[in-house]
Amino acid sequence: MEMKPHVALLKITLLFTLILAGCQGSPDKKARLLQLPQELFRDGDIAFRRGTGITSRVVLAADREGTYSHTGILKKKDGQWYVIHAVPGEPDFKDDPDRVKMETIEVFFEERKAINGAIMRIAEDSASAYRAAVRAERLYHAHVLFDHDYNLADTTRMYCTELVDFVYKKQGIDLPEGRISHVNIPGFKGDYLLPNDIAQSKRLCLIYYF
């Protein structure tokens, strides 16, 4: 069935209007300026964020009780705080593969990447937390790729929660405490370790959130 020319033009105009409106946002909205209490942070603290992209929406659709869609681990280097995390779809250069990254905490919590976020800490075990952060940095330097199969049994590649869980388990600390999310949505079906499975740990205490 053919569409009348004026109807087709109207639909195309409406489509482009919606696209432009979605891209431009509100002109009165001020850019967010985070004042991170970096003097409170320690090596091994765990960073959580609720992202803005499609992957974040999928994670939150799978975990309706969860607040955050992504996580990483803090490490201080040369006076600057970094977050080490495994992430897809955030290349730093052309042909940059999905991998374990180490980027400043300011970049990790950029407005375009994070709607809100938090820093949590393992209570009363700063030595183990430090060693977990050191191991995470080794994974970054080893160029470990992102685990698109989301397979916890294979640690040659890692996804975000897998990385945090792995480095802490090496210190004898079980953050998920047996929790695992059973997911059944289009494109994802199976058992996955989601950020909320870690955030619920009884050993974690909240240091900062926005």
NUDREN-529828 format. One line per field, with one value per residue: residue number from 1; residue in one letter; x, y, z of N, C-alpha, C, O, CB in turn. Coordinates in steps of 0.05 Angstrom, whole numbers, plus 5000, padded with zeros to 4 digits. Glycine has a CB too. Layout:
REM residues N
n [NUM  ...]
res [a  ...]
n.px [X  ...]
n.py [Y  ...]
n.pz [Z  ...]
ca.px [X  ...]
ca.py [Y  ...]
ca.pz [Z  ...]
c.px [X  ...]
c.py [Y  ...]
c.pz [Z  ...]
o.px [X  ...]
o.py [Y  ...]
o.pz [Z  ...]
cb.px [X  ...]
cb.py [Y  ...]
cb.pz [Z  ...]
REM end
This chain:
REM residues 210
n [1  2  3  4  5  6  7  8  9  10  11  12  13  14  15  16  17  18  19  20  21  22  23  24  25  26  27  28  29  30  31  32  33  34  35  36  37  38  39  40  41  42  43  44  45  46  47  48  49  50  51  52  53  54  55  56  57  58  59  60  61  62  63  64  65  66  67  68  69  70  71  72  73  74  75  76  77  78  79  80  81  82  83  84  85  86  87  88  89  90  91  92  93  94  95  96  97  98  99  100  101  102  103  104  105  106  107  108  109  110  111  112  113  114  115  116  117  118  119  120  121  122  123  124  125  126  127  128  129  130  131  132  133  134  135  136  137  138  139  140  141  142  143  144  145  146  147  148  149  150  151  152  153  154  155  156  157  158  159  160  161  162  163  164  165  166  167  168  169  170  171  172  173  174  175  176  177  178  179  180  181  182  183  184  185  186  187  188  189  190  191  192  193  194  195  196  197  198  199  200  201  202  203  204  205  206  207  208  209  210]
res [m  e  m  k  p  h  v  a  l  l  k  i  t  l  l  f  t  l  i  l  a  g  c  q  g  s  p  d  k  k  a  r  l  l  q  l  p  q  e  l  f  r  d  g  d  i  a  f  r  r  g  t  g  i  t  s  r  v  v  l  a  a  d  r  e  g  t  y  s  h  t  g  i  l  k  k  k  d  g  q  w  y  v  i  h  a  v  p  g  e  p  d  f  k  d  d  p  d  r  v  k  m  e  t  i  e  v  f  f  e  e  r  k  a  i  n  g  a  i  m  r  i  a  e  d  s  a  s  a  y  r  a  a  v  r  a  e  r  l  y  h  a  h  v  l  f  d  h  d  y  n  l  a  d  t  t  r  m  y  c  t  e  l  v  d  f  v  y  k  k  q  g  i  d  l  p  e  g  r  i  s  h  v  n  i  p  g  f  k  g  d  y  l  l  p  n  d  i  a  q  s  k  r  l  c  l  i  y  y  f]
n.px [5017  5013  5037  5008  5038  5038  5026  5069  5111  5096  5102  5157  5178  5159  5187  5241  5238  5228  5275  5314  5297  5306  5362  5381  5363  5346  5352  5359  5381  5432  5501  5524  5563  5607  5629  5674  5690  5749  5789  5769  5771  5796  5845  5818  5765  5698  5668  5604  5557  5499  5485  5477  5470  5450  5466  5466  5412  5393  5416  5391  5339  5341  5352  5310  5307  5355  5399  5443  5481  5532  5601  5664  5733  5771  5835  5893  5940  5999  5979  5928  5861  5837  5790  5785  5758  5716  5689  5641  5636  5660  5705  5773  5802  5807  5787  5795  5791  5736  5749  5787  5792  5827  5812  5806  5771  5737  5725  5700  5653  5629  5578  5553  5558  5540  5483  5472  5512  5558  5604  5631  5656  5698  5689  5734  5780  5827  5877  5868  5834  5868  5904  5870  5858  5909  5915  5874  5894  5936  5908  5888  5937  5950  5918  5867  5809  5740  5687  5643  5612  5595  5613  5625  5658  5702  5759  5794  5774  5734  5674  5643  5625  5645  5701  5708  5689  5725  5777  5771  5755  5804  5828  5803  5752  5684  5642  5590  5564  5539  5497  5464  5439  5381  5365  5318  5304  5293  5348  5381  5390  5396  5444  5471  5521  5504  5509  5479  5480  5530  5529  5495  5524  5539  5586  5600  5605  5574  5607  5603  5554  5516]
n.py [4976  5043  5104  5168  5227  5275  5255  5221  5258  5287  5249  5238  5288  5292  5250  5267  5312  5290  5261  5302  5331  5294  5291  5342  5359  5397  5467  5497  5467  5456  5438  5381  5386  5351  5345  5308  5272  5260  5253  5217  5168  5101  5053  4998  5009  5004  5025  5045  5055  5083  5075  5109  5087  5037  4985  4992  4999  4949  4917  4938  4926  4872  4867  4887  4905  4929  4985  5003  4997  4985  4971  4980  4982  5020  5052  5084  5125  5158  5203  5209  5187  5128  5087  5020  4979  4933  4942  4948  4979  5030  5057  5082  5098  5090  5027  5006  4953  4923  4920  4912  4971  5029  5086  5156  5174  5217  5214  5165  5176  5214  5258  5242  5188  5170  5170  5168  5151  5113  5101  5046  5007  4954  4934  4942  4916  4936  4921  4875  4897  4933  4897  4872  4914  4922  4874  4880  4922  4896  4862  4900  4919  4872  4871  4848  4824  4844  4804  4779  4735  4729  4693  4664  4623  4626  4660  4686  4726  4782  4809  4868  4860  4811  4819  4851  4815  4772  4793  4803  4754  4727  4746  4720  4738  4738  4772  4769  4731  4683  4701  4705  4726  4706  4710  4725  4752  4781  4765  4758  4705  4665  4654  4707  4750  4807  4879  4892  4845  4846  4895  4887  4862  4844  4860  4908  4979  5043  5097  5143  5177  5198]
n.pz [5000  4982  5010  5018  4990  5023  5073  5083  5084  5129  5170  5167  5181  5233  5257  5253  5285  5335  5342  5343  5387  5428  5426  5437  5487  5548  5544  5589  5627  5674  5673  5709  5767  5801  5867  5889  5947  5952  5990  6025  6002  5991  5969  5935  5947  5923  5864  5841  5789  5757  5694  5629  5579  5529  5545  5601  5610  5596  5637  5682  5670  5674  5728  5769  5821  5830  5838  5811  5750  5735  5755  5789  5812  5858  5852  5873  5840  5831  5859  5839  5835  5807  5769  5760  5713  5676  5614  5561  5496  5502  5474  5473  5431  5359  5337  5387  5431  5469  5538  5600  5634  5658  5686  5703  5763  5756  5702  5700  5728  5695  5670  5623  5627  5676  5714  5769  5827  5870  5924  5956  6012  6036  6100  6154  6133  6105  6084  6053  6016  5991  5966  5931  5896  5874  5846  5810  5779  5755  5720  5685  5662  5637  5594  5592  5561  5550  5574  5534  5534  5585  5624  5683  5696  5664  5669  5635  5605  5625  5655  5685  5740  5748  5748  5796  5834  5826  5840  5893  5914  5909  5953  5992  6003  5997  5962  5934  5966  5954  5923  5860  5798  5765  5700  5651  5598  5532  5493  5536  5576  5631  5684  5718  5747  5777  5788  5835  5863  5886  5913  5955  5994  6060  6081  6060  6067  6059  6030  6000  5959  5902]
ca.px [5000  5029  5030  5005  5062  5037  5026  5096  5127  5089  5114  5186  5183  5154  5209  5265  5233  5232  5304  5328  5289  5320  5390  5388  5357  5335  5373  5363  5394  5460  5518  5529  5590  5610  5651  5680  5707  5771  5805  5757  5773  5818  5849  5800  5737  5683  5651  5580  5543  5476  5493  5458  5468  5432  5475  5456  5383  5389  5423  5370  5315  5345  5353  5291  5312  5381  5402  5466  5485  5561  5618  5693  5748  5788  5864  5906  5966  6011  5962  5902  5844  5827  5771  5791  5732  5713  5666  5638  5626  5672  5733  5789  5814  5796  5792  5801  5772  5724  5770  5790  5803  5835  5808  5803  5745  5721  5715  5681  5628  5620  5549  5543  5561  5529  5460  5480  5534  5565  5629  5628  5682  5699  5693  5754  5800  5840  5899  5857  5823  5891  5915  5850  5862  5934  5909  5857  5912  5951  5890  5889  5962  5951  5901  5845  5787  5713  5675  5617  5596  5587  5619  5641  5677  5726  5771  5812  5760  5718  5655  5649  5622  5664  5727  5708  5686  5749  5800  5765  5756  5832  5835  5786  5728  5662  5623  5562  5553  5521  5476  5467  5414  5370  5355  5303  5294  5303  5377  5396  5377  5416  5452  5491  5528  5497  5519  5464  5489  5553  5522  5480  5542  5539  5613  5604  5593  5572  5625  5594  5536  5504]
ca.py [5000  5068  5126  5194  5243  5294  5240  5211  5281  5294  5228  5242  5312  5286  5232  5283  5330  5274  5255  5326  5337  5275  5296  5368  5362  5422  5487  5509  5447  5462  5414  5372  5390  5334  5350  5281  5273  5242  5248  5195  5143  5083  5032  4975  5017  4995  5046  5036  5077  5077  5086  5122  5073  5014  4963  4997  4994  4920  4907  4946  4911  4845  4869  4909  4914  4941  5014  5009  4979  4980  4973  4978  4983  5044  5049  5110  5124  5185  5223  5210  5164  5115  5065  4997  4966  4920  4955  4947  5002  5056  5057  5106  5104  5074  4998  4998  4931  4923  4910  4923  4998  5044  5114  5173  5172  5238  5204  5143  5188  5235  5260  5227  5160  5163  5185  5170  5132  5109  5088  5029  4997  4931  4943  4930  4899  4953  4907  4858  4915  4943  4876  4868  4936  4916  4852  4892  4937  4876  4854  4922  4918  4847  4876  4829  4833  4842  4777  4782  4711  4732  4666  4667  4601  4632  4685  4698  4750  4789  4831  4886  4848  4788  4830  4858  4790  4756  4803  4801  4725  4721  4754  4705  4754  4731  4794  4761  4715  4663  4713  4705  4734  4689  4729  4714  4773  4777  4770  4749  4684  4649  4664  4729  4765  4835  4897  4890  4821  4854  4918  4877  4848  4853  4870  4934  5002  5065  5120  5167  5172  5222]
ca.pz [5000  4980  5028  5004  4994  5045  5098  5086  5092  5157  5187  5167  5196  5261  5266  5257  5307  5359  5345  5351  5415  5445  5426  5447  5516  5556  5543  5615  5645  5680  5674  5736  5777  5824  5886  5900  5972  5946  6014  6040  5987  5996  5949  5938  5948  5900  5852  5827  5775  5741  5668  5611  5553  5524  5563  5628  5611  5596  5663  5701  5663  5685  5757  5775  5848  5831  5834  5794  5726  5729  5778  5785  5837  5860  5856  5871  5826  5827  5871  5825  5838  5782  5772  5742  5707  5650  5602  5532  5481  5510  5463  5477  5405  5337  5339  5415  5438  5496  5554  5626  5631  5682  5679  5727  5775  5744  5676  5706  5737  5677  5668  5600  5633  5702  5725  5797  5833  5898  5932  5980  6022  6053  6127  6172  6120  6085  6072  6032  5995  5976  5949  5910  5877  5860  5827  5788  5762  5739  5698  5666  5647  5621  5571  5593  5545  5562  5570  5521  5540  5613  5635  5707  5698  5647  5678  5615  5598  5648  5654  5707  5767  5749  5756  5824  5849  5823  5855  5922  5921  5912  5981  6011  6009  5979  5961  5928  5988  5942  5906  5831  5787  5744  5681  5628  5581  5505  5489  5560  5591  5646  5711  5716  5771  5771  5809  5860  5877  5902  5930  5978  6012  6088  6088  6048  6079  6041  6036  5985  5937  5890]
c.px [5018  5019  5028  5029  5061  5037  5055  5114  5122  5102  5144  5193  5180  5177  5234  5262  5238  5261  5319  5322  5304  5350  5398  5384  5347  5357  5379  5377  5423  5476  5524  5558  5593  5634  5657  5698  5730  5789  5794  5762  5798  5821  5831  5771  5724  5665  5628  5569  5519  5480  5470  5453  5450  5440  5465  5427  5377  5394  5401  5343  5316  5344  5336  5295  5338  5380  5423  5469  5514  5578  5647  5707  5769  5817  5877  5934  5975  5992  5934  5887  5834  5807  5780  5766  5732  5687  5665  5629  5636  5701  5747  5802  5802  5806  5801  5781  5759  5743  5768  5804  5811  5833  5802  5774  5726  5709  5695  5654  5618  5590  5538  5544  5546  5506  5464  5501  5539  5592  5624  5655  5678  5706  5716  5773  5813  5863  5890  5847  5846  5902  5895  5853  5888  5930  5893  5875  5929  5934  5888  5914  5965  5932  5878  5821  5760  5701  5646  5600  5586  5590  5637  5662  5703  5736  5792  5800  5741  5697  5657  5647  5640  5691  5728  5706  5712  5772  5795  5765  5785  5842  5818  5760  5707  5641  5595  5549  5533  5499  5483  5440  5406  5355  5340  5289  5305  5332  5394  5379  5398  5422  5475  5496  5524  5507  5505  5471  5513  5545  5508  5498  5541  5566  5618  5591  5594  5590  5614  5573  5526  5480]
c.py [5025  5089  5152  5212  5261  5280  5230  5234  5289  5274  5232  5266  5307  5269  5249  5302  5315  5268  5279  5334  5319  5281  5322  5371  5390  5443  5500  5491  5453  5436  5407  5376  5374  5343  5324  5284  5254  5236  5225  5168  5127  5063  5008  4983  5009  5018  5033  5060  5065  5091  5097  5107  5049  4990  4967  4992  4964  4908  4914  4933  4883  4845  4892  4920  4929  4971  5020  4988  4972  4984  4970  4982  5006  5036  5077  5107  5152  5207  5225  5185  5154  5094  5044  4982  4954  4930  4952  4974  5029  5057  5083  5115  5085  5045  4989  4976  4935  4908  4921  4950  5009  5073  5130  5170  5194  5229  5182  5154  5211  5235  5244  5197  5152  5181  5189  5149  5131  5097  5072  5016  4972  4940  4927  4911  4915  4940  4890  4875  4926  4922  4870  4889  4932  4894  4862  4907  4918  4866  4875  4922  4893  4849  4855  4840  4830  4815  4780  4757  4711  4705  4668  4645  4606  4660  4697  4723  4757  4811  4846  4873  4824  4797  4836  4833  4774  4767  4801  4771  4716  4728  4740  4719  4748  4753  4786  4744  4694  4675  4711  4711  4716  4707  4714  4737  4769  4784  4761  4729  4666  4662  4684  4742  4795  4853  4896  4866  4826  4876  4910  4864  4861  4865  4898  4956  5025  5088  5146  5159  5199  5214]
c.pz [5000  4999  5012  5010  5018  5072  5104  5096  5121  5176  5189  5184  5226  5273  5271  5280  5334  5364  5355  5379  5435  5447  5440  5477  5522  5556  5570  5635  5649  5681  5703  5744  5803  5841  5900  5925  5970  5970  6030  6027  5995  5973  5955  5942  5922  5890  5837  5812  5761  5714  5652  5585  5552  5542  5591  5630  5611  5624  5683  5695  5674  5716  5766  5803  5851  5826  5813  5772  5720  5754  5771  5812  5836  5865  5853  5859  5821  5837  5859  5829  5811  5789  5751  5738  5679  5637  5572  5520  5490  5500  5468  5450  5384  5340  5367  5423  5465  5515  5583  5623  5658  5676  5705  5737  5764  5717  5680  5713  5720  5674  5645  5605  5658  5710  5755  5803  5863  5901  5957  5987  6038  6081  6141  6158  6098  6071  6049  6009  5978  5957  5926  5888  5861  5839  5804  5769  5744  5715  5677  5649  5630  5597  5569  5579  5560  5555  5560  5525  5569  5627  5659  5710  5682  5655  5659  5604  5621  5641  5681  5734  5770  5759  5786  5842  5849  5840  5885  5931  5924  5940  6002  6019  5988  5980  5954  5949  5977  5924  5877  5819  5764  5724  5659  5614  5553  5503  5513  5575  5605  5673  5707  5743  5764  5794  5836  5876  5895  5922  5955  5999  6040  6096  6077  6064  6059  6049  6024  5964  5926  5873]
o.px [5035  4995  5045  5039  5081  5047  5064  5131  5140  5113  5156  5213  5196  5186  5246  5281  5250  5271  5336  5340  5313  5362  5419  5400  5341  5379  5400  5384  5438  5466  5527  5576  5583  5655  5646  5718  5731  5802  5808  5758  5818  5802  5829  5754  5737  5649  5631  5571  5518  5479  5447  5435  5437  5423  5456  5418  5358  5379  5393  5327  5296  5337  5346  5286  5344  5363  5421  5461  5519  5570  5654  5693  5781  5824  5872  5949  5961  5990  5919  5898  5824  5806  5781  5753  5746  5666  5686  5617  5623  5719  5734  5811  5788  5829  5812  5757  5770  5751  5751  5825  5802  5850  5794  5756  5702  5686  5675  5633  5601  5577  5516  5533  5539  5509  5460  5507  5527  5603  5614  5673  5658  5727  5717  5783  5812  5869  5902  5850  5843  5908  5904  5852  5888  5940  5897  5870  5934  5944  5887  5913  5980  5931  5872  5813  5758  5704  5627  5576  5570  5571  5661  5681  5723  5724  5806  5815  5732  5702  5671  5666  5649  5704  5747  5721  5720  5784  5814  5773  5790  5863  5819  5748  5711  5624  5576  5524  5512  5485  5507  5419  5422  5334  5350  5265  5325  5340  5418  5358  5415  5407  5495  5478  5539  5512  5517  5468  5517  5554  5508  5488  5541  5568  5639  5569  5613  5589  5617  5575  5527  5467]
o.py [5027  5091  5157  5211  5263  5291  5231  5230  5295  5283  5229  5266  5317  5274  5245  5308  5326  5269  5276  5343  5328  5276  5324  5385  5405  5439  5512  5500  5455  5415  5425  5370  5382  5349  5318  5297  5234  5215  5215  5147  5138  5057  5000  4965  5008  5028  5013  5083  5042  5115  5096  5114  5043  4977  4948  4981  4955  4891  4897  4928  4871  4825  4914  4942  4941  4981  5040  4965  4956  4999  4959  4984  5011  5018  5090  5089  5168  5228  5242  5163  5170  5083  5050  4972  4963  4928  4952  4990  5049  5058  5104  5138  5066  5040  4967  4981  4950  4886  4937  4952  5000  5085  5119  5165  5190  5234  5181  5142  5227  5213  5233  5181  5128  5206  5211  5132  5145  5084  5082  5015  4968  4953  4903  4892  4907  4946  4890  4867  4928  4927  4863  4883  4937  4896  4854  4906  4925  4863  4869  4923  4893  4830  4845  4863  4815  4805  4783  4757  4693  4695  4674  4648  4592  4680  4715  4740  4739  4828  4836  4875  4818  4783  4827  4831  4763  4751  4798  4765  4698  4719  4746  4711  4753  4753  4795  4744  4689  4659  4715  4702  4710  4718  4694  4741  4755  4807  4757  4735  4655  4678  4678  4743  4806  4844  4898  4866  4814  4876  4924  4857  4885  4879  4910  4952  5027  5096  5167  5137  5219  5230]
o.pz [5017  5004  4996  5033  5033  5092  5127  5114  5136  5197  5211  5199  5242  5295  5292  5294  5352  5387  5372  5394  5456  5468  5453  5490  5504  5567  5574  5657  5629  5690  5720  5728  5824  5831  5922  5924  5984  5971  6048  6040  6004  5958  5978  5942  5901  5905  5823  5821  5753  5713  5659  5570  5572  5554  5604  5651  5624  5634  5699  5713  5682  5728  5772  5809  5871  5811  5798  5774  5703  5772  5750  5832  5816  5880  5833  5866  5809  5824  5867  5828  5794  5811  5727  5757  5661  5649  5559  5534  5485  5517  5468  5448  5391  5345  5371  5422  5482  5509  5589  5610  5679  5662  5725  5722  5763  5711  5666  5706  5728  5675  5647  5590  5661  5712  5765  5786  5879  5882  5977  5971  6053  6085  6139  6171  6074  6048  6028  5986  5954  5933  5904  5865  5837  5817  5781  5744  5721  5693  5653  5624  5611  5581  5548  5584  5579  5532  5575  5520  5576  5641  5656  5726  5685  5649  5666  5594  5635  5625  5699  5750  5793  5774  5799  5861  5870  5855  5900  5953  5941  5949  6025  6039  5964  5998  5968  5951  5990  5911  5869  5830  5746  5731  5648  5617  5550  5509  5510  5585  5591  5683  5694  5760  5749  5816  5857  5901  5916  5945  5975  6021  6043  6116  6083  6074  6043  6072  6036  5953  5940  5861]
cb.px [4981  5029  5050  4978  5067  5013  5007  5107  5121  5059  5107  5196  5163  5128  5214  5271  5204  5215  5315  5322  5259  5316  5401  5372  5382  5322  5365  5336  5390  5463  5545  5521  5596  5614  5644  5694  5689  5787  5806  5727  5773  5815  5879  5810  5735  5666  5668  5559  5562  5449  5507  5467  5495  5434  5506  5462  5369  5408  5450  5367  5311  5371  5383  5263  5311  5399  5408  5491  5472  5570  5610  5703  5763  5778  5877  5909  5964  6018  5975  5906  5820  5851  5741  5814  5709  5712  5666  5618  5597  5670  5733  5810  5845  5804  5814  5799  5787  5695  5798  5807  5782  5864  5785  5810  5746  5737  5739  5692  5630  5634  5541  5559  5590  5551  5433  5455  5559  5544  5653  5606  5696  5720  5668  5740  5786  5849  5914  5835  5807  5914  5919  5821  5864  5956  5895  5835  5930  5959  5862  5886  5986  5943  5917  5838  5786  5695  5675  5619  5614  5558  5631  5622  5664  5718  5783  5818  5744  5735  5626  5630  5593  5665  5734  5684  5663  5758  5806  5738  5742  5848  5832  5801  5734  5649  5633  5562  5541  5508  5471  5478  5415  5352  5377  5282  5301  5286  5382  5403  5358  5442  5461  5480  5558  5466  5518  5434  5495  5575  5505  5459  5570  5532  5634  5594  5607  5543  5653  5618  5512  5524]
cb.py [5000  5078  5128  5207  5259  5312  5216  5200  5305  5293  5200  5245  5334  5271  5211  5298  5341  5249  5245  5349  5335  5247  5296  5389  5356  5420  5509  5517  5419  5478  5420  5343  5420  5305  5373  5263  5267  5252  5274  5200  5149  5068  5023  4959  5047  4970  5062  5025  5091  5086  5066  5150  5065  5005  4961  5027  5007  4906  4919  4976  4910  4834  4873  4899  4891  4928  5028  5010  4992  5000  4951  4999  4956  5062  5028  5123  5108  5189  5249  5215  5170  5102  5073  4979  4986  4889  4985  4925  5002  5060  5051  5102  5102  5085  4990  5023  4904  4909  4916  4904  5017  5036  5117  5202  5175  5263  5193  5126  5197  5232  5289  5234  5153  5164  5170  5167  5140  5091  5109  5007  5019  4910  4940  4916  4874  4979  4890  4839  4938  4952  4850  4869  4963  4908  4829  4910  4955  4852  4848  4950  4920  4823  4876  4821  4818  4865  4762  4788  4686  4742  4648  4666  4575  4632  4682  4677  4748  4799  4822  4909  4840  4774  4855  4877  4773  4757  4832  4814  4708  4734  4785  4698  4784  4704  4815  4746  4732  4648  4742  4677  4764  4667  4746  4693  4801  4794  4798  4773  4666  4646  4640  4751  4759  4838  4925  4890  4798  4864  4938  4857  4849  4830  4850  4934  5010  5074  5113  5182  5155  5239]
cb.pz [5025  4951  5052  5012  4970  5043  5096  5060  5074  5160  5177  5138  5187  5265  5244  5231  5307  5358  5318  5332  5419  5436  5398  5432  5533  5584  5523  5626  5635  5706  5659  5739  5782  5815  5906  5879  5996  5924  6031  6042  5957  6022  5949  5961  5954  5906  5832  5847  5755  5755  5652  5605  5545  5495  5563  5636  5587  5575  5673  5701  5632  5675  5767  5771  5867  5812  5860  5810  5702  5706  5799  5765  5842  5882  5836  5899  5799  5798  5869  5794  5856  5767  5768  5754  5710  5652  5609  5524  5484  5541  5433  5498  5406  5310  5319  5434  5437  5495  5542  5645  5618  5692  5659  5721  5806  5740  5659  5729  5765  5650  5665  5576  5636  5723  5720  5816  5819  5912  5936  5974  6040  6042  6144  6194  6108  6098  6093  6043  6008  5995  5966  5921  5892  5880  5841  5800  5778  5756  5710  5680  5667  5639  5545  5623  5518  5552  5597  5492  5535  5615  5613  5731  5688  5617  5705  5592  5571  5670  5649  5706  5771  5722  5739  5830  5838  5793  5847  5929  5899  5890  5984  6035  6011  5987  5942  5901  6009  5963  5914  5821  5776  5756  5670  5638  5592  5486  5484  5578  5572  5630  5729  5696  5780  5768  5799  5854  5858  5883  5914  5970  6002  6107  6077  6020  6106  6038  6025  5972  5946  5873]
REM end
